[in-house]
Amino acid sequence: MSRQPWKFEETHRWVRAVSHDVTVAESKNPMILIESQGEQDYYFRFEDVREDLLTPSEHQESSGYRGLKRFWHLKANGATVENAAWSYLPKENRPDLTDFIAFDWNKMDHWYEEQEEVFFHARNPYHRVDFIDSTRHVEVFVEGQKVAETTNPLMVFETTLNPRIYIPESDVNFDYLVSTKSKTHCPYKGDAAYYALKVNGEIYKDAAWYYPEPIPEAPRLKGTIAFWPGNDKRIQLVVDGKLFPN
């Protein structure tokens, strides 16, 4: 699939950034800079930011296409967050970002779109996730041992990614699954937990994942498990008799 071209445009989502129980930025029409599938940042007009909490940092970075990136320290409720935000000096023949400031997503305690908390990164308005019931015949093998089989999978088609197949828990042999402490986060689906596979005495780390409590937009993921051939080529996903793409 083609790479999402970068965009800088207005969004009408009500967005708030919170640090140490202080709302440090809030806007109902912030800008969003979209650079790739996983690189989105909200940019706020300075009047929508608690400028009284910001002090200039000596740290700067050069961006080839955006200009000189200057950073700001944030002080909220007596706590200092270094290089928590950035803005740009003007650069000729490039979009003018000089009237805006962005906050480091991971250095804020909470981000909200409307009344919902958003995790990991801003949600890309051009990123689509479709959940579609299917009757394909799906089998999962590890070194020839079948660990799951279903004719009732949930197909998940997500922008720029290969399709993912989620198998009902009732069609998975839990004798081969071992819970792990691994976690990942997705702003479009929620917090994922992982299983290792134990087959013939060998452990296949983080070979499958599931969403214990998917976000409200993805309720159909609950009670399903996906396997990850891309993490270990010895795991094979066979769909209608053919190997399925990683």
C-alpha positions in Angstrom: 0.0 0.0 0.0 1.1 3.6 -0.6 2.5 5.6 2.3 0.2 8.3 3.8 1.5 11.6 2.5 2.1 14.2 5.2 -0.6 16.7 5.8 -1.0 19.8 8.1 -4.7 20.6 8.5 -7.4 21.7 10.9 -9.4 19.2 12.8 -12.6 20.0 14.7 -12.1 17.6 17.5 -12.0 19.0 21.0 -8.5 18.1 22.1 -6.9 18.6 25.6 -3.4 17.8 26.9 -3.1 17.4 30.7 0.1 17.4 32.8 0.1 16.9 36.6 -3.7 17.6 36.8 -3.4 20.8 34.8 -4.9 21.3 31.3 -2.0 22.8 29.5 -3.5 23.0 26.1 -7.1 22.9 24.9 -8.7 23.6 21.5 -11.9 22.7 19.6 -10.1 23.4 16.3 -6.4 22.3 16.7 -4.2 21.5 13.7 -3.0 17.9 13.1 0.3 17.1 11.4 0.2 13.7 9.8 3.6 12.4 8.7 3.0 8.6 8.6 0.7 5.9 10.0 2.1 6.2 13.5 3.3 9.8 13.5 0.6 12.3 14.2 0.8 15.3 16.4 -1.7 18.0 17.5 -0.6 21.6 17.0 -2.2 24.3 19.1 -2.5 28.0 18.5 -0.6 29.8 21.2 -3.8 31.4 22.6 -5.0 27.9 23.3 -2.0 27.0 25.5 -1.1 27.9 29.0 1.9 30.0 28.0 2.4 31.1 31.6 3.6 27.5 32.3 6.2 27.5 29.5 9.8 28.6 29.6 12.2 28.4 26.6 14.7 25.5 26.5 18.1 25.8 25.1 17.6 22.5 23.2 16.9 22.8 19.5 16.7 20.4 16.6 16.9 21.0 12.8 14.2 19.5 10.5 15.0 19.4 6.9 11.5 20.3 5.7 9.9 22.0 8.7 12.7 24.4 9.9 14.4 24.9 13.2 12.6 23.1 16.1 12.9 25.0 19.4 11.7 23.4 22.6 9.9 24.6 25.7 10.0 23.4 29.3 6.7 23.0 31.1 6.0 23.6 34.8 2.7 22.4 36.2 1.7 22.1 39.8 5.3 22.5 40.9 6.6 19.7 38.6 8.9 20.5 35.7 8.7 18.5 32.4 11.8 19.3 30.3 11.5 19.8 26.6 7.7 19.0 26.8 6.7 21.1 23.8 8.1 22.5 20.6 7.5 25.2 18.0 9.2 26.2 14.8 11.0 29.2 13.4 9.9 30.1 9.8 11.4 28.3 6.9 11.1 29.5 3.3 8.9 27.5 0.9 7.5 25.4 3.7 4.1 25.4 5.5 4.2 28.1 8.2 4.2 26.4 11.6 5.4 29.4 13.5 2.0 30.3 15.1 1.6 26.8 16.6 3.0 24.7 19.4 3.0 20.9 19.9 3.4 18.8 23.0 5.3 15.6 23.3 2.6 13.0 23.5 4.5 10.7 25.9 5.4 13.5 28.2 1.8 14.4 28.9 -0.1 12.5 31.5 -3.4 12.4 29.6 -4.8 13.3 26.2 -8.5 13.6 25.4 -10.5 13.9 22.2 -13.9 15.1 23.3 -14.6 13.1 26.5 -12.6 10.1 25.6 -9.0 9.5 26.6 -6.7 8.7 23.8 -3.5 6.6 24.2 -0.3 6.1 22.3 -0.6 8.8 19.7 -3.3 11.0 18.0 -5.7 9.2 15.8 -5.2 9.7 12.1 -8.5 10.8 10.5 -7.3 9.0 7.3 -6.6 5.8 9.1 -9.4 3.3 8.8 -10.0 0.0 10.6 -12.8 -2.3 9.3 -14.0 -5.3 11.3 -15.7 -7.9 9.1 -17.1 -11.3 10.0 -16.1 -14.1 7.7 -16.6 -17.8 7.0 -13.1 -18.5 5.8 -11.5 -21.7 7.0 -8.5 -20.6 9.1 -5.9 -22.9 10.7 -2.9 -22.0 12.8 0.1 -24.4 12.8 3.3 -24.3 14.8 5.9 -26.7 13.4 3.0 -28.8 12.0 1.0 -28.8 15.3 -2.5 -27.3 14.9 -3.2 -24.8 17.7 -6.3 -23.1 16.4 -9.0 -23.7 13.7 -12.2 -21.8 12.9 -14.7 -21.1 10.2 -15.9 -18.0 12.0 -13.0 -15.5 12.0 -13.1 -11.8 12.4 -11.2 -10.1 9.5 -9.6 -6.8 10.4 -8.5 -4.6 7.6 -6.4 -1.6 8.7 -4.9 1.1 6.5 -1.3 0.4 5.4 -1.2 -3.0 7.2 -1.7 -6.5 6.0 -5.1 -8.0 7.1 -5.2 -9.5 10.6 -7.4 -12.5 11.5 -8.9 -12.8 14.9 -10.1 -16.2 16.0 -12.8 -16.8 18.6 -11.3 -18.1 21.9 -13.6 -21.2 21.7 -11.7 -22.2 18.5 -8.2 -21.9 20.1 -6.5 -24.8 21.9 -5.4 -23.1 25.2 -3.2 -26.0 26.1 -0.6 -24.4 23.9 -1.0 -20.8 25.2 1.0 -19.2 28.0 0.2 -15.7 29.3 3.0 -13.2 29.2 3.6 -9.7 30.7 3.9 -8.1 27.3 1.6 -5.2 26.5 1.2 -2.9 23.5 -1.2 0.0 22.9 -3.2 1.0 19.9 -5.3 4.2 19.7 -7.7 2.4 17.3 -8.3 -0.8 19.3 -7.0 -0.5 22.8 -4.5 -2.2 25.1 -3.3 -5.6 23.8 -2.0 -8.4 26.0 0.0 -11.3 24.7 0.4 -15.1 24.8 3.5 -17.2 24.1 3.0 -20.5 22.5 4.5 -23.7 24.0 4.7 -26.5 21.5 6.8 -29.6 21.9 8.7 -28.1 24.8 9.6 -24.9 22.9 8.4 -21.4 23.7 7.4 -19.0 20.9 7.4 -15.6 22.5 4.5 -13.2 22.0 3.1 -15.3 19.3 -0.5 -14.2 19.8 -2.3 -11.2 21.1 -5.8 -10.2 22.3 -7.6 -7.2 23.6 -9.1 -7.8 27.1 -11.0 -4.6 27.0 -11.1 -3.1 23.5 -12.1 0.6 23.2 -15.8 1.3 22.4 -15.2 1.5 18.7 -13.8 -2.0 18.6 -16.1 -4.2 20.7 -16.0 -7.2 18.4 -12.4 -7.8 19.2 -13.4 -9.0 22.7 -13.1 -12.8 23.1 -10.9 -13.2 20.0 -7.2 -14.0 19.5 -4.8 -13.1 16.7 -1.7 -15.1 15.8 1.5 -13.4 14.4 3.4 -15.4 11.8 5.5 -12.3 11.2 7.0 -12.7 14.6 8.2 -16.2 13.9 8.2 -17.9 10.5 7.6 -21.3 12.2 4.0 -20.1 12.9 1.9 -20.6 9.9 -1.5 -19.1 9.2 -3.4 -21.1 6.6 -6.6 -19.7 5.1 -8.7 -21.7 2.8 -5.8 -24.1 2.3 -3.2 -21.4 1.5 -0.6 -19.6 3.5 -1.8 -16.2 4.5 0.4 -13.1 4.3 2.2 -11.9 7.3 
